[in-house]
Amino acid sequence: MIALLVAAMVSSPIPSESRQLVLVLTPAADSTSGVLFRFQRSRAAREWVRVGESWPIVVGERGLAAGLGLHRGILPGLPVKTEGDGRSPAGVFDLVEAFGFDRPDSSLRMPYLQLTETVECVDDPESVDYARITQRRSSSDWHSSERMREIPGYVWGIVVGHNANRKKGAGSCIFLHAWSSPSGKTAGCTAMESSRIHELVNWLDERAAPVLVQLPEDLHQDLKLAWELPE
């Protein structure tokens, strides 16, 4: 346990090739709202430079829990993310692809999945397709899933690379997406005003290997130097 804690604290999990960083901070681990910041850098040796203004976000109805991502070891003071816990994952994660109801903008620089009526994200831990976005089919074995085209908040969204190895019960279907209201909460995603998620989708560039860093403020301060995080 001590070795895992040390690993989390002493080295940065942010890939050297990453040039875009989305930073989400909440006041405390159990907070349900926070702020999103964007940063970029021209090369690994350069410091992160803030892009544009920050904007408000909401997270899981029970706050944050330590997710499975690019970071190593445990995250001090946080519970471990599990399926259905109502918590958004904390840590460092790849931003994998964008999705939405409509055809992508011509300026889009991320892989894009246009949602149709058959696209589902499987959250049944017993399914062979657990933690995977896939097409519904007659042989589907899951008993629980998100029919993504039916969820208004998924008008625009970004897939967060949490639990990429699809560990059973470790949490699934984690996205950045549009919120229902500024006072709303999520089941484990991070949500924002619809124009903001649209802006974020069009800012991200897969060539910049974008990452999400999501932490409570006190843990951000503790890890800032070791993880080479921006202010």
Protein Blocks (a to p, Z undefined) as FASTA:
>chain_A
ZZmmmmmmmpcfbdfklcbdcddddfbfkbcbdcddddddfbfkbccddehjdddddddf
kbpaddddfbgcjdehiacddehklpacedddddfbdcdfbdcdfkbcbdcddddfkbcc
dfbfkbmkgoiacdddfklcbfbdcdfklmmklmpccddfehklopghiaghiacdddfb
fkbccfkiacddfklmmmmmmmpcfklopadddddfklmmmmmmmnopaZZ
